[in-house]
Amino acid sequence: MICIQTPIGEHEVEKLQIGDQIEISGVIYCGRDAVLPKLVRLIESGDLNRVGVNVEGGVIFHTAVSPAGIGPTSSNKVEIEGSIPALSKAGVRIHIGKGALGSETVEELRKYHSVFAVTPPVSALFSDKIVSRRVAAFREEGMEALYQLEVRGFPAIIAIAHGKTIFGPRQRGG
């Protein structure tokens, strides 16, 4: 088990390999289809600091946050997968979700020194790992708002790293 503390440096990501089991502690952001494109637009316009979100060395978990808990959503949805390159370029080091990503996204992850980790949908386990939570941005999206969680021992498995993937070939959107 590899223990990772956020924020994460590029050198830490370079050591991660497919199949590595990791536990993340520190701040992670949670967002999915409604919020991640908005976050990308803020990055592209240079307004990310306006909402008080810092993704440099960060982790984004593809999920909504509800009173019932959290669990991964499919990362290959157009809005989510389409956000991965810009978020990686902005400094996100680990994206967590489920499902295969396209070969273009695998290459963008490699290019920007980021990885993709998968985790099974076990909401009860994840809820036990949350120390605190707050809406970081886009409150109007309700449980799909961008949440900031503080976690301890949040488990995941590296599925894409350094241009290699555990998934078979797939093109974006396919």
C-alpha positions as CSV (number, residue, x, y, z in Angstrom):
1,M,0.0,0.0,0.0
2,I,1.4,3.4,-1.0
3,C,0.3,6.3,1.2
4,I,-0.1,9.6,-0.5
5,Q,-0.6,13.0,1.1
6,T,-2.1,15.9,-0.9
7,P,-0.9,18.1,-2.5
8,I,0.9,15.6,-4.7
9,G,4.1,16.5,-6.5
10,E,5.0,15.3,-10.0
11,H,7.9,13.2,-8.7
12,E,5.4,11.2,-6.5
13,V,3.2,10.6,-9.6
14,E,6.2,9.4,-11.6
15,K,6.7,6.6,-9.1
16,L,3.2,5.2,-9.4
17,Q,2.6,2.2,-11.6
18,I,-0.5,0.4,-12.9
19,G,-1.9,-1.9,-10.2
20,D,-0.4,0.1,-7.3
21,Q,-2.8,0.2,-4.3
22,I,-2.9,3.7,-2.8
23,E,-4.4,5.4,0.2
24,I,-4.9,9.2,-0.1
25,S,-5.0,11.5,2.9
26,G,-5.6,15.3,2.7
27,V,-7.9,17.4,0.5
28,I,-9.7,15.9,-2.5
29,Y,-12.3,17.6,-4.7
30,C,-15.5,15.8,-5.8
31,G,-17.2,16.6,-9.1
32,R,-18.9,15.1,-12.1
33,D,-20.7,16.0,-15.3
34,A,-22.5,19.2,-14.1
35,V,-19.4,20.8,-12.4
36,L,-16.2,19.6,-14.1
37,P,-16.8,21.5,-17.4
38,K,-17.6,24.7,-15.3
39,L,-14.3,24.2,-13.4
40,V,-12.4,23.9,-16.8
41,R,-14.0,27.1,-18.0
42,L,-12.8,28.9,-14.8
43,I,-9.3,27.5,-15.4
44,E,-9.3,28.6,-19.1
45,S,-10.5,32.1,-18.2
46,G,-8.0,32.5,-15.4
47,D,-10.8,32.8,-12.8
48,L,-10.2,29.7,-10.7
49,N,-8.8,31.7,-7.8
50,R,-12.1,33.6,-7.7
51,V,-13.8,30.6,-6.3
52,G,-11.0,29.7,-3.9
53,V,-10.1,26.3,-5.4
54,N,-6.5,25.2,-5.9
55,V,-6.1,22.1,-8.0
56,E,-2.3,22.1,-8.2
57,G,-1.1,18.8,-6.8
58,G,-4.8,17.9,-6.3
59,V,-7.1,14.9,-6.6
60,I,-10.5,14.9,-8.2
61,F,-13.0,12.1,-7.5
62,H,-15.7,11.7,-10.1
63,T,-18.7,11.6,-7.8
64,A,-21.6,13.5,-6.3
65,V,-21.8,14.0,-2.5
66,S,-25.1,13.1,-0.9
67,P,-26.3,12.4,2.6
68,A,-26.2,8.7,1.6
69,G,-22.5,8.8,0.8
70,I,-20.2,8.9,-2.2
71,G,-19.3,6.4,-4.9
72,P,-17.6,6.7,-8.3
73,T,-19.5,7.6,-11.4
74,S,-18.4,6.6,-15.0
75,S,-15.4,8.7,-15.9
76,N,-15.9,8.1,-19.6
77,K,-18.9,10.4,-19.8
78,V,-18.2,13.1,-22.4
79,E,-18.3,16.0,-19.8
80,I,-16.1,14.2,-17.3
81,E,-13.5,12.6,-19.7
82,G,-13.4,15.9,-21.7
83,S,-12.4,17.8,-18.5
84,I,-9.4,15.5,-17.7
85,P,-6.8,17.0,-20.0
86,A,-7.4,20.6,-18.9
87,L,-7.6,19.7,-15.2
88,S,-4.4,17.7,-15.5
89,K,-2.7,20.6,-17.3
90,A,-3.8,22.8,-14.4
91,G,-2.1,20.5,-11.9
92,V,-4.5,17.7,-10.9
93,R,-2.3,14.7,-10.3
94,I,-4.9,11.9,-9.6
95,H,-8.3,11.5,-11.2
96,I,-10.5,8.8,-9.5
97,G,-13.5,7.2,-11.0
98,K,-14.6,4.1,-12.8
99,G,-14.5,2.8,-16.4
100,A,-12.1,2.8,-19.4
101,L,-10.8,6.1,-20.8
102,G,-10.0,6.8,-24.4
103,S,-6.5,6.6,-25.8
104,E,-6.4,10.4,-26.3
105,T,-7.1,10.8,-22.6
106,V,-4.5,8.2,-21.7
107,E,-1.9,10.3,-23.7
108,E,-3.0,13.6,-22.1
109,L,-2.6,12.0,-18.6
110,R,0.9,11.0,-19.6
111,K,1.7,14.4,-21.1
112,Y,0.6,16.3,-17.9
113,H,2.1,13.9,-15.4
114,S,-1.2,12.7,-14.0
115,V,-2.7,9.3,-13.4
116,F,-6.2,7.7,-13.3
117,A,-7.2,5.5,-10.4
118,V,-10.3,3.3,-10.0
119,T,-12.2,2.4,-7.0
120,P,-15.1,0.1,-6.5
121,P,-18.5,1.6,-5.6
122,V,-18.5,1.1,-1.8
123,S,-20.1,4.2,-0.4
124,A,-20.0,3.0,3.3
125,L,-16.3,2.5,3.2
126,F,-15.7,6.0,1.6
127,S,-18.0,7.7,4.1
128,D,-15.8,6.3,6.9
129,K,-12.7,7.9,5.3
130,I,-14.2,11.5,5.2
131,V,-12.9,13.8,8.0
132,S,-14.8,16.9,6.8
133,R,-16.6,18.2,3.8
134,R,-17.8,21.5,2.4
135,V,-19.1,22.9,-0.9
136,A,-16.1,24.5,-2.6
137,A,-18.0,25.9,-5.6
138,F,-21.2,25.8,-7.7
139,R,-23.6,25.4,-4.7
140,E,-26.5,25.7,-7.2
141,E,-25.7,22.2,-8.4
142,G,-26.8,20.7,-5.1
143,M,-25.2,17.3,-4.4
144,E,-23.4,17.6,-7.8
145,A,-21.7,20.8,-6.6
146,L,-17.9,20.8,-6.4
147,Y,-17.1,19.5,-2.9
148,Q,-13.9,19.7,-1.0
149,L,-13.4,16.7,1.3
150,E,-10.7,16.1,3.8
151,V,-10.0,12.3,3.8
152,R,-7.8,9.8,5.6
153,G,-6.8,6.5,4.0
154,F,-9.0,6.9,0.9
155,P,-8.4,3.7,-1.1
156,A,-7.9,3.5,-4.9
157,I,-5.9,1.4,-7.5
158,I,-3.9,3.0,-10.3
159,A,-5.5,2.0,-13.6
160,I,-3.7,4.4,-16.0
161,A,-0.2,5.7,-15.6
162,H,2.6,6.9,-17.9
163,G,0.7,6.2,-21.1
164,K,-0.3,2.6,-20.1
165,T,-3.7,1.4,-19.1
166,I,-5.3,-1.7,-17.7
167,F,-8.2,-1.2,-20.1
168,G,-8.3,-2.3,-23.7
169,P,-8.0,0.3,-26.5
170,R,-10.9,2.8,-26.7
171,Q,-11.3,6.1,-28.4
172,R,-12.7,9.1,-26.6
173,G,-16.5,9.0,-26.7
174,G,-16.6,5.4,-27.8
